[in-house]
Amino acid sequence: MDRFFELSARGSTVGREVRGGITTFMAMAYIILLNPIILGGATDVTGAKLSIPQLTTSTILAAAVSTLLMGVVGNAPFGLAAGLGLNAVVAYQAAPHMTWAQAMGLVVLEGLVIVVLAVSGLRRLIMNSIPLALKHAISVGIGMFIALIGLVDAGFVAKGTGTPVQLGATGHLTGWPVVVFCFGLLLVIVLYVRRTRGAILIGIAITAVLAILVNSLTTIAPASWGVVVPRVPEGVIAAPDFGLVGQVDLFGGFSRAGVVTATVVLFTLVLSGFFDAMGTIIGVSDEAGLVDAEGRVPRLGAILTVDGVAGAVGGLSSASANTVFVESAAGVGEGARTGLAALVTGGLFVLTLFFTPIASVVPAAAAAPALVLVGALMMTQARNIPWEDLTLAIPAFLTIALMPFTYSITNGVGAGVISYTVVQTAVGRVRQIPWLLWVVTAIFTAYFAIEAIQALFA
């Protein structure tokens, strides 16, 4: 096991990997409930809706297969599941123009395109063409992004009435769920700074128990807790329903919705899946100390190939495109450094296929503190950015700022790449820009102008 997963070489142990794998699972388990809600709340062009129980099974199955593959093939501590944002594209951009089977067919094609890019080596070359300063900025931006996700999911930060965001739902901190979150955040910080083994995992577990007690002893509207309401499940075992697995029409979307519409959807899926995963892989690997002096990730080709296969697996199971989850950083914060952690995470997904009620125990208020803490840890990568060089500092800043401000890793990477290319050109350093970065800049320009391009060809 040590030789296969390179435990000693990466400075890890079996215990750290197990704790990290469990922590990653607990941090991303919300997707088991959230993905079915997003996909199940939409209708396709025929008015059909997908079954919530079947979507739950599909979501878990795809996550289990993808994460186990990442552990064995990629040897990286990444959990994979249906990507938020990608599932929204499927539900609200693809489904209104085609059937669910045809929409999932486009998801499979997205995965296959990414696999081709990975196997050909082009995806690795693109990632390696990103300047080192931007790679560190991606880590910092992802840290801010996942911290914001945690704060929003916990209700600590909410949409404002006179401002874009505000403190709590009313401008003040109110409600027991927020109290539980604050307790959990302080607890996990104290445990971590005291170097307690399993600090993040212990913090999540204790806070989840507190949430269950608070929910049972007080009168709280279920919606206040978010997607997951903390309560002791009535049952433990639930039989999986595989009815949606394999319900795919690979090319039917092009005839049903038209070539232009289907191509735009496919382009959006590929670009979002490509750069969301790229940013997460770079950021989490950097935090784990797995990158070399030039910011390159070990076994990158295998990792990128598995990520593409995961996209196709998500489509084949009707769970939407699977991708590397930024919540993997929570496991890294607990010490995960190898694919053994991913095997633990994937194994827990497999168990959840038959114990679905247990997955509905940990609310956002209990899991979110881990995301905030890990966000703080990832911010330390900012020390590696040469802030004194404005030609690098400004693109780095845009990369960092736009990830949380637009709720998108892809948008942050795109803004950083475009601004870097423009600034370097403006100061006469055109020859220092890799030719692939020009290609990426053109792609991102098209991505940001996709509405205008679609209208032009409509």
One Martini backbone bead per residue (centre of mass of N, CA, C, O) as a GRO file, in nm:
protein
  458
    1MET     BB    1   0.058   0.063  -0.020
    2ASP     BB    2   0.295   0.256   0.000
    3ARG     BB    3   0.393   0.222  -0.294
    4PHE     BB    4   0.132   0.278  -0.455
    5PHE     BB    5   0.063   0.569  -0.289
    6GLU     BB    6   0.313   0.715  -0.169
    7LEU     BB    7   0.315   0.783   0.138
    8SER     BB    8   0.608   0.849   0.226
    9ALA     BB    9   0.680   1.041  -0.013
   10ARG     BB   10   0.422   1.237   0.094
   11GLY     BB   11   0.399   1.239   0.411
   12SER     BB   12   0.212   0.990   0.495
   13THR     BB   13  -0.075   0.807   0.626
   14VAL     BB   14  -0.330   0.604   0.680
   15GLY     BB   15  -0.474   0.778   0.891
   16ARG     BB   16  -0.483   1.042   0.725
   17GLU     BB   17  -0.636   0.929   0.481
   18VAL     BB   18  -0.889   0.844   0.630
   19ARG     BB   19  -0.963   1.115   0.749
   20GLY     BB   20  -0.965   1.270   0.479
   21GLY     BB   21  -1.182   1.097   0.335
   22ILE     BB   22  -1.410   1.150   0.538
   23THR     BB   23  -1.408   1.459   0.523
   24THR     BB   24  -1.474   1.487   0.225
   25PHE     BB   25  -1.744   1.344   0.236
   26MET     BB   26  -1.882   1.535   0.446
   27ALA     BB   27  -1.838   1.799   0.269
   28MET     BB   28  -1.996   1.656  -0.008
   29ALA     BB   29  -2.276   1.510   0.072
   30TYR     BB   30  -2.487   1.727  -0.021
   31ILE     BB   31  -2.509   1.633  -0.324
   32ILE     BB   32  -2.714   1.402  -0.278
   33LEU     BB   33  -2.949   1.627  -0.244
   34LEU     BB   34  -2.897   1.869  -0.443
   35ASN     BB   35  -2.894   1.747  -0.727
   36PRO     BB   36  -3.191   1.642  -0.733
   37ILE     BB   37  -3.316   1.922  -0.693
   38ILE     BB   38  -3.211   2.056  -0.951
   39LEU     BB   39  -3.301   1.841  -1.162
   40GLY     BB   40  -3.599   1.785  -1.041
   41GLY     BB   41  -3.695   2.103  -1.091
   42ALA     BB   42  -3.693   2.029  -1.390
   43THR     BB   43  -3.779   2.048  -1.739
   44ASP     BB   44  -3.827   1.938  -2.036
   45VAL     BB   45  -3.953   1.977  -2.356
   46THR     BB   46  -4.196   1.764  -2.259
   47GLY     BB   47  -4.229   1.795  -1.924
   48ALA     BB   48  -4.030   1.621  -1.791
   49LYS     BB   49  -3.936   1.443  -1.494
   50LEU     BB   50  -3.721   1.352  -1.250
   51SER     BB   51  -3.644   1.123  -1.020
   52ILE     BB   52  -3.534   1.152  -0.705
   53PRO     BB   53  -3.448   0.862  -0.626
   54GLN     BB   54  -3.289   0.814  -0.891
   55LEU     BB   55  -3.098   1.059  -0.862
   56THR     BB   56  -2.966   0.969  -0.601
   57THR     BB   57  -2.839   0.713  -0.710
   58SER     BB   58  -2.682   0.842  -0.947
   59THR     BB   59  -2.509   1.035  -0.781
   60ILE     BB   60  -2.365   0.819  -0.608
   61LEU     BB   61  -2.256   0.634  -0.828
   62ALA     BB   62  -2.083   0.841  -0.981
   63ALA     BB   63  -1.909   0.925  -0.738
   64ALA     BB   64  -1.792   0.650  -0.672
   65VAL     BB   65  -1.656   0.579  -0.942
   66SER     BB   66  -1.485   0.839  -0.978
   67THR     BB   67  -1.327   0.831  -0.705
   68LEU     BB   68  -1.202   0.551  -0.734
   69LEU     BB   69  -1.045   0.618  -0.992
   70MET     BB   70  -0.873   0.842  -0.868
   71GLY     BB   71  -0.728   0.661  -0.664
   72VAL     BB   72  -0.605   0.443  -0.863
   73VAL     BB   73  -0.508   0.627  -1.112
   74GLY     BB   74  -0.434   0.924  -0.984
   75ASN     BB   75  -0.338   0.945  -0.689
   76ALA     BB   76  -0.563   1.142  -0.549
   77PRO     BB   77  -0.734   1.362  -0.303
   78PHE     BB   78  -1.016   1.330  -0.480
   79GLY     BB   79  -1.341   1.432  -0.510
   80LEU     BB   80  -1.631   1.320  -0.701
   81ALA     BB   81  -1.906   1.500  -0.864
   82ALA     BB   82  -2.163   1.677  -0.926
   83GLY     BB   83  -2.149   1.979  -1.074
   84LEU     BB   84  -2.182   2.288  -0.989
   85GLY     BB   85  -2.331   2.438  -1.279
   86LEU     BB   86  -2.347   2.195  -1.464
   87ASN     BB   87  -2.637   2.116  -1.372
   88ALA     BB   88  -2.761   2.389  -1.457
   89VAL     BB   89  -2.709   2.364  -1.757
   90VAL     BB   90  -2.879   2.110  -1.796
   91ALA     BB   91  -3.153   2.216  -1.667
   92TYR     BB   92  -3.158   2.540  -1.805
   93GLN     BB   93  -3.017   2.497  -2.107
   94ALA     BB   94  -3.094   2.209  -2.222
   95ALA     BB   95  -3.381   2.086  -2.143
   96PRO     BB   96  -3.569   2.307  -2.289
   97HIS     BB   97  -3.455   2.170  -2.591
   98MET     BB   98  -3.462   1.874  -2.460
   99THR     BB   99  -3.416   1.581  -2.352
  100TRP     BB  100  -3.273   1.415  -2.101
  101ALA     BB  101  -3.117   1.212  -2.275
  102GLN     BB  102  -2.989   1.433  -2.458
  103ALA     BB  103  -2.848   1.595  -2.235
  104MET     BB  104  -2.674   1.352  -2.135
  105GLY     BB  105  -2.528   1.317  -2.405
  106LEU     BB  106  -2.367   1.583  -2.381
  107VAL     BB  107  -2.217   1.499  -2.127
  108VAL     BB  108  -2.066   1.266  -2.251
  109LEU     BB  109  -1.922   1.436  -2.466
  110GLU     BB  110  -1.772   1.614  -2.270
  111GLY     BB  111  -1.601   1.388  -2.147
  112LEU     BB  112  -1.469   1.293  -2.415
  113VAL     BB  113  -1.327   1.555  -2.487
  114ILE     BB  114  -1.152   1.565  -2.228
  115VAL     BB  115  -1.009   1.299  -2.277
  116VAL     BB  116  -0.872   1.377  -2.541
  117LEU     BB  117  -0.715   1.617  -2.421
  118ALA     BB  118  -0.561   1.440  -2.215
  119VAL     BB  119  -0.435   1.213  -2.393
  120SER     BB  120  -0.288   1.421  -2.592
  121GLY     BB  121  -0.173   1.656  -2.374
  122LEU     BB  122  -0.317   1.937  -2.398
  123ARG     BB  123  -0.417   1.987  -2.110
  124ARG     BB  124  -0.138   1.986  -1.976
  125LEU     BB  125  -0.018   2.218  -2.142
  126ILE     BB  126  -0.219   2.431  -2.050
  127MET     BB  127  -0.158   2.416  -1.747
  128ASN     BB  128   0.158   2.473  -1.787
  129SER     BB  129   0.105   2.769  -1.919
  130ILE     BB  130   0.044   2.869  -1.655
  131PRO     BB  131   0.140   3.087  -1.452
  132LEU     BB  132   0.257   3.071  -1.135
  133ALA     BB  133   0.104   3.312  -1.015
  134LEU     BB  134  -0.179   3.204  -1.105
  135LYS     BB  135  -0.171   2.940  -0.948
  136HIS     BB  136  -0.168   3.074  -0.671
  137ALA     BB  137  -0.425   3.241  -0.718
  138ILE     BB  138  -0.614   3.001  -0.745
  139SER     BB  139  -0.581   2.905  -0.456
  140VAL     BB  140  -0.686   3.162  -0.321
  141GLY     BB  141  -0.959   3.181  -0.467
  142ILE     BB  142  -1.065   2.909  -0.365
  143GLY     BB  143  -1.053   2.980  -0.071
  144MET     BB  144  -1.265   3.208  -0.088
  145PHE     BB  145  -1.487   3.041  -0.221
  146ILE     BB  146  -1.527   2.819   0.003
  147ALA     BB  147  -1.581   3.018   0.228
  148LEU     BB  148  -1.836   3.139   0.101
  149ILE     BB  149  -1.994   2.881   0.085
  150GLY     BB  150  -2.001   2.832   0.388
  151LEU     BB  151  -2.135   3.103   0.476
  152VAL     BB  152  -2.392   3.068   0.303
  153ASP     BB  153  -2.488   2.783   0.390
  154ALA     BB  154  -2.505   2.885   0.704
  155GLY     BB  155  -2.621   3.201   0.703
  156PHE     BB  156  -2.399   3.426   0.760
  157VAL     BB  157  -2.439   3.480   0.456
  158ALA     BB  158  -2.641   3.706   0.252
  159LYS     BB  159  -2.866   3.845   0.073
  160GLY     BB  160  -2.924   4.164   0.017
  161THR     BB  161  -3.124   4.456   0.012
  162GLY     BB  162  -2.890   4.704  -0.041
  163THR     BB  163  -2.694   4.463  -0.091
  164PRO     BB  164  -2.548   4.192  -0.215
  165VAL     BB  165  -2.446   4.150   0.086
  166GLN     BB  166  -2.482   4.005   0.424
  167LEU     BB  167  -2.550   3.969   0.759
  168GLY     BB  168  -2.745   3.759   0.722
  169ALA     BB  169  -3.089   3.774   0.653
  170THR     BB  170  -3.120   4.076   0.830
  171GLY     BB  171  -2.816   4.190   0.917
  172HIS     BB  172  -2.818   3.958   1.127
  173LEU     BB  173  -2.767   3.722   1.369
  174THR     BB  174  -2.992   3.444   1.325
  175GLY     BB  175  -3.045   3.159   1.468
  176TRP     BB  176  -2.948   2.837   1.536
  177PRO     BB  177  -2.774   2.759   1.287
  178VAL     BB  178  -2.567   2.991   1.332
  179VAL     BB  179  -2.478   2.903   1.612
  180VAL     BB  180  -2.371   2.630   1.527
  181PHE     BB  181  -2.161   2.737   1.329
  182CYS     BB  182  -1.996   2.909   1.525
  183PHE     BB  183  -1.918   2.678   1.705
  184GLY     BB  184  -1.780   2.504   1.485
  185LEU     BB  185  -1.566   2.710   1.400
  186LEU     BB  186  -1.426   2.748   1.674
  187LEU     BB  187  -1.364   2.452   1.721
  188VAL     BB  188  -1.189   2.390   1.465
  189ILE     BB  189  -0.978   2.605   1.523
  190VAL     BB  190  -0.881   2.507   1.797
  191LEU     BB  191  -0.805   2.221   1.712
  192TYR     BB  192  -0.602   2.303   1.488
  193VAL     BB  193  -0.402   2.492   1.652
  194ARG     BB  194  -0.357   2.233   1.856
  195ARG     BB  195  -0.304   1.978   1.675
  196THR     BB  196  -0.544   1.794   1.632
  197ARG     BB  197  -0.635   1.496   1.553
  198GLY     BB  198  -0.900   1.531   1.348
  199ALA     BB  199  -1.024   1.820   1.370
  200ILE     BB  200  -1.234   1.841   1.140
  201LEU     BB  201  -1.390   1.580   1.195
  202ILE     BB  202  -1.463   1.640   1.489
  203GLY     BB  203  -1.612   1.905   1.434
  204ILE     BB  204  -1.835   1.790   1.256
  205ALA     BB  205  -1.948   1.578   1.451
  206ILE     BB  206  -2.020   1.761   1.694
  207THR     BB  207  -2.197   1.963   1.534
  208ALA     BB  208  -2.405   1.756   1.435
  209VAL     BB  209  -2.506   1.673   1.712
  210LEU     BB  210  -2.596   1.954   1.799
  211ALA     BB  211  -2.801   1.995   1.568
  212ILE     BB  212  -2.987   1.763   1.648
  213LEU     BB  213  -3.055   1.870   1.930
  214VAL     BB  214  -3.164   2.147   1.850
  215ASN     BB  215  -3.388   2.043   1.655
  216SER     BB  216  -3.537   1.867   1.887
  217LEU     BB  217  -3.563   2.123   2.113
  218THR     BB  218  -3.670   2.302   1.880
  219THR     BB  219  -3.832   2.557   1.676
  220ILE     BB  220  -3.758   2.491   1.333
  221ALA     BB  221  -3.732   2.566   1.023
  222PRO     BB  222  -3.615   2.360   0.787
  223ALA     BB  223  -3.500   2.584   0.588
  224SER     BB  224  -3.277   2.696   0.787
  225TRP     BB  225  -3.072   2.446   0.726
  226GLY     BB  226  -3.142   2.367   0.438
  227VAL     BB  227  -3.110   2.077   0.275
  228VAL     BB  228  -3.018   1.968   0.561
  229VAL     BB  229  -3.183   1.804   0.824
  230PRO     BB  230  -3.118   1.753   1.157
  231ARG     BB  231  -3.184   1.406   1.203
  232VAL     BB  232  -3.297   1.120   1.304
  233PRO     BB  233  -3.338   0.857   1.128
  234GLU     BB  234  -3.593   0.635   1.070
  235GLY     BB  235  -3.385   0.501   0.886
  236VAL     BB  236  -3.107   0.324   0.721
  237ILE     BB  237  -3.226   0.161   0.487
  238ALA     BB  238  -3.199   0.192   0.118
  239ALA     BB  239  -3.301   0.126  -0.190
  240PRO     BB  240  -3.181   0.139  -0.492
  241ASP     BB  241  -3.242   0.334  -0.807
  242PHE     BB  242  -3.146   0.250  -1.158
  243GLY     BB  243  -3.342   0.384  -1.384
  244LEU     BB  244  -3.130   0.613  -1.518
  245VAL     BB  245  -2.931   0.422  -1.612
  246GLY     BB  246  -2.855   0.466  -1.959
  247GLN     BB  247  -3.032   0.734  -2.031
  248VAL     BB  248  -2.913   0.784  -2.358
  249ASP     BB  249  -2.871   1.048  -2.615
  250LEU     BB  250  -2.604   1.142  -2.783
  251PHE     BB  251  -2.728   1.313  -3.068
  252GLY     BB  252  -3.028   1.425  -3.033
  253GLY     BB  253  -2.983   1.733  -2.959
  254PHE     BB  254  -2.913   1.838  -3.249
  255SER     BB  255  -3.200   1.779  -3.372
  256ARG     BB  256  -3.389   1.906  -3.155
  257ALA     BB  257  -3.227   2.202  -3.099
  258GLY     BB  258  -2.988   2.224  -3.271
  259VAL     BB  259  -2.667   2.290  -3.347
  260VAL     BB  260  -2.615   2.559  -3.200
  261THR     BB  261  -2.737   2.500  -2.921
  262ALA     BB  262  -2.581   2.236  -2.864
  263THR     BB  263  -2.296   2.358  -2.895
  264VAL     BB  264  -2.316   2.568  -2.669
  265VAL     BB  265  -2.361   2.366  -2.443
  266LEU     BB  266  -2.103   2.202  -2.489
  267PHE     BB  267  -1.903   2.435  -2.457
  268THR     BB  268  -1.983   2.507  -2.166
  269LEU     BB  269  -1.919   2.232  -2.040
  270VAL     BB  270  -1.623   2.208  -2.122
  271LEU     BB  271  -1.512   2.471  -2.003
  272SER     BB  272  -1.611   2.438  -1.713
  273GLY     BB  273  -1.490   2.156  -1.662
  274PHE     BB  274  -1.198   2.219  -1.731
  275PHE     BB  275  -1.141   2.482  -1.537
  276ASP     BB  276  -1.253   2.391  -1.271
  277ALA     BB  277  -1.065   2.147  -1.241
  278MET     BB  278  -0.799   2.290  -1.280
  279GLY     BB  279  -0.822   2.480  -1.038
  280THR     BB  280  -0.861   2.261  -0.822
  281ILE     BB  281  -0.607   2.093  -0.871
  282ILE     BB  282  -0.406   2.319  -0.820
  283GLY     BB  283  -0.502   2.423  -0.543
  284VAL     BB  284  -0.503   2.154  -0.378
  285SER     BB  285  -0.213   2.065  -0.447
  286ASP     BB  286  -0.076   2.311  -0.328
  287GLU     BB  287  -0.182   2.268  -0.038
  288ALA     BB  288  -0.050   1.965  -0.029
  289GLY     BB  289   0.246   1.979  -0.164
  290LEU     BB  290   0.251   1.844  -0.483
  291VAL     BB  291   0.414   2.057  -0.614
  292ASP     BB  292   0.644   2.200  -0.788
  293ALA     BB  293   0.841   2.473  -0.861
  294GLU     BB  294   0.637   2.511  -1.132
  295GLY     BB  295   0.340   2.394  -1.054
  296ARG     BB  296   0.342   2.084  -1.088
  297VAL     BB  297   0.153   1.789  -1.121
  298PRO     BB  298   0.134   1.479  -1.032
  299ARG     BB  299  -0.018   1.274  -1.251
  300LEU     BB  300  -0.186   1.460  -1.444
  301GLY     BB  301  -0.285   1.286  -1.680
  302ALA     BB  302  -0.454   1.089  -1.507
  303ILE     BB  303  -0.635   1.296  -1.367
  304LEU     BB  304  -0.760   1.421  -1.629
  305THR     BB  305  -0.880   1.160  -1.738
  306VAL     BB  306  -1.067   1.096  -1.501
  307ASP     BB  307  -1.230   1.357  -1.521
  308GLY     BB  308  -1.347   1.291  -1.799
  309VAL     BB  309  -1.477   1.020  -1.728
  310ALA     BB  310  -1.663   1.141  -1.509
  311GLY     BB  311  -1.839   1.298  -1.701
  312ALA     BB  312  -1.949   1.047  -1.853
  313VAL     BB  313  -2.061   0.900  -1.605
  314GLY     BB  314  -2.271   1.115  -1.535
  315GLY     BB  315  -2.432   1.083  -1.799
  316LEU     BB  316  -2.491   0.770  -1.787
  317SER     BB  317  -2.646   0.820  -1.493
  318SER     BB  318  -2.799   1.107  -1.484
  319ALA     BB  319  -2.608   1.328  -1.292
  320SER     BB  320  -2.423   1.466  -1.448
  321ALA     BB  321  -2.133   1.618  -1.439
  322ASN     BB  322  -1.832   1.516  -1.328
  323THR     BB  323  -1.606   1.649  -1.070
  324VAL     BB  324  -1.387   1.811  -0.900
  325PHE     BB  325  -1.389   1.888  -0.560
  326VAL     BB  326  -1.324   2.153  -0.352
  327GLU     BB  327  -1.376   1.985  -0.081
  328SER     BB  328  -1.101   1.833  -0.084
  329ALA     BB  329  -0.956   2.041   0.100
  330ALA     BB  330  -1.055   1.923   0.368
  331GLY     BB  331  -0.885   1.662   0.351
  332VAL     BB  332  -0.612   1.802   0.325
  333GLY     BB  333  -0.635   1.945   0.603
  334GLU     BB  334  -0.627   1.639   0.737
  335GLY     BB  335  -0.376   1.496   0.535
  336ALA     BB  336  -0.430   1.442   0.252
  337ARG     BB  337  -0.218   1.296  -0.043
  338THR     BB  338  -0.380   1.048  -0.169
  339GLY     BB  339  -0.572   0.790  -0.314
  340LEU     BB  340  -0.670   0.666  -0.046
  341ALA     BB  341  -0.874   0.886   0.023
  342ALA     BB  342  -1.053   0.835  -0.226
  343LEU     BB  343  -1.130   0.547  -0.149
  344VAL     BB  344  -1.281   0.627   0.106
  345THR     BB  345  -1.484   0.814  -0.026
  346GLY     BB  346  -1.594   0.608  -0.233
  347GLY     BB  347  -1.680   0.394  -0.024
  348LEU     BB  348  -1.895   0.575   0.113
  349PHE     BB  349  -2.070   0.599  -0.137
  350VAL     BB  350  -2.137   0.304  -0.161
  351LEU     BB  351  -2.279   0.278   0.116
  352THR     BB  352  -2.495   0.503   0.055
  353LEU     BB  353  -2.672   0.343  -0.141
  354PHE     BB  354  -2.793   0.182   0.136
  355PHE     BB  355  -2.759   0.464   0.340
  356THR     BB  356  -2.908   0.739   0.275
  357PRO     BB  357  -3.020   0.858   0.550
  358ILE     BB  358  -2.734   0.926   0.672
  359ALA     BB  359  -2.665   1.163   0.465
  360SER     BB  360  -2.909   1.342   0.622
  361VAL     BB  361  -2.746   1.463   0.891
  362VAL     BB  362  -2.544   1.675   0.772
  363PRO     BB  363  -2.530   1.999   0.789
  364ALA     BB  364  -2.407   2.298   0.693
  365ALA     BB  365  -2.336   2.396   0.985
  366ALA     BB  366  -2.120   2.152   1.012
  367ALA     BB  367  -1.949   2.170   0.732
  368ALA     BB  368  -1.869   2.477   0.687
  369PRO     BB  369  -1.626   2.522   0.881
  370ALA     BB  370  -1.422   2.366   0.707
  371LEU     BB  371  -1.425   2.562   0.464
  372VAL     BB  372  -1.327   2.813   0.612
  373LEU     BB  373  -1.060   2.703   0.716
  374VAL     BB  374  -0.942   2.614   0.441
  375GLY     BB  375  -0.953   2.893   0.317
  376ALA     BB  376  -0.741   3.011   0.509
  377LEU     BB  377  -0.510   2.816   0.430
  378MET     BB  378  -0.507   2.892   0.118
  379MET     BB  379  -0.425   3.198   0.157
  380THR     BB  380  -0.112   3.147   0.205
  381GLN     BB  381  -0.035   3.151  -0.109
  382ALA     BB  382   0.000   3.467  -0.137
  383ARG     BB  383   0.314   3.475  -0.068
  384ASN     BB  384   0.391   3.371  -0.381
  385ILE     BB  385   0.313   3.645  -0.483
  386PRO     BB  386   0.436   3.915  -0.683
  387TRP     BB  387   0.321   4.218  -0.578
  388GLU     BB  388   0.547   4.415  -0.699
  389ASP     BB  389   0.432   4.299  -0.976
  390LEU     BB  390   0.180   4.425  -1.165
  391THR     BB  391   0.176   4.219  -1.409
  392LEU     BB  392   0.090   3.994  -1.183
  393ALA     BB  393  -0.097   4.112  -0.959
  394ILE     BB  394  -0.352   4.184  -1.121
  395PRO     BB  395  -0.426   3.906  -1.238
  396ALA     BB  396  -0.432   3.773  -0.959
  397PHE     BB  397  -0.657   3.942  -0.838
  398LEU     BB  398  -0.878   3.869  -1.046
  399THR     BB  399  -0.876   3.571  -0.987
  400ILE     BB  400  -0.951   3.590  -0.688
  401ALA     BB  401  -1.210   3.778  -0.692
  402LEU     BB  402  -1.401   3.629  -0.913
  403MET     BB  403  -1.469   3.368  -0.776
  404PRO     BB  404  -1.655   3.476  -0.543
  405PHE     BB  405  -1.813   3.710  -0.700
  406THR     BB  406  -1.920   3.476  -0.931
  407TYR     BB  407  -1.922   3.175  -0.845
  408SER     BB  408  -1.639   3.104  -1.022
  409ILE     BB  409  -1.360   2.956  -1.140
  410THR     BB  410  -1.364   3.013  -1.444
  411ASN     BB  411  -1.385   3.324  -1.429
  412GLY     BB  412  -1.117   3.368  -1.281
  413VAL     BB  413  -0.928   3.238  -1.487
  414GLY     BB  414  -1.013   3.409  -1.730
  415ALA     BB  415  -0.938   3.689  -1.617
  416GLY     BB  416  -0.640   3.625  -1.568
  417VAL     BB  417  -0.552   3.545  -1.856
  418ILE     BB  418  -0.638   3.795  -2.012
  419SER     BB  419  -0.486   4.008  -1.841
  420TYR     BB  420  -0.206   3.890  -1.877
  421THR     BB  421  -0.187   3.916  -2.186
  422VAL     BB  422  -0.238   4.221  -2.203
  423VAL     BB  423  -0.013   4.323  -2.013
  424GLN     BB  424   0.232   4.188  -2.150
  425THR     BB  425   0.185   4.334  -2.419
  426ALA     BB  426   0.198   4.633  -2.312
  427VAL     BB  427   0.516   4.575  -2.204
  428GLY     BB  428   0.665   4.388  -2.433
  429ARG     BB  429   0.602   4.044  -2.366
  430VAL     BB  430   0.510   3.853  -2.600
  431ARG     BB  431   0.737   3.623  -2.603
  432GLN     BB  432   0.646   3.515  -2.300
  433ILE     BB  433   0.395   3.401  -2.438
  434PRO     BB  434   0.242   3.129  -2.477
  435TRP     BB  435   0.067   3.003  -2.735
  436LEU     BB  436  -0.154   2.862  -2.562
  437LEU     BB  437  -0.247   3.122  -2.416
  438TRP     BB  438  -0.377   3.246  -2.663
  439VAL     BB  439  -0.590   3.030  -2.698
  440VAL     BB  440  -0.719   3.060  -2.419
  441THR     BB  441  -0.795   3.355  -2.453
  442ALA     BB  442  -0.989   3.310  -2.691
  443ILE     BB  443  -1.181   3.117  -2.544
  444PHE     BB  444  -1.261   3.314  -2.313
  445THR     BB  445  -1.375   3.532  -2.492
  446ALA     BB  446  -1.601   3.350  -2.601
  447TYR     BB  447  -1.726   3.283  -2.327
  448PHE     BB  448  -1.802   3.584  -2.246
  449ALA     BB  449  -1.948   3.606  -2.558
  450ILE     BB  450  -2.175   3.384  -2.603
  451GLU     BB  451  -2.437   3.543  -2.641
  452ALA     BB  452  -2.349   3.700  -2.895
  453ILE     BB  453  -2.276   3.452  -3.067
  454GLN     BB  454  -2.554   3.316  -3.059
  455ALA     BB  455  -2.709   3.557  -3.186
  456LEU     BB  456  -2.551   3.562  -3.456
  457PHE     BB  457  -2.645   3.242  -3.530
  458ALA     BB  458  -2.970   3.252  -3.496
   0.00000   0.00000   0.00000
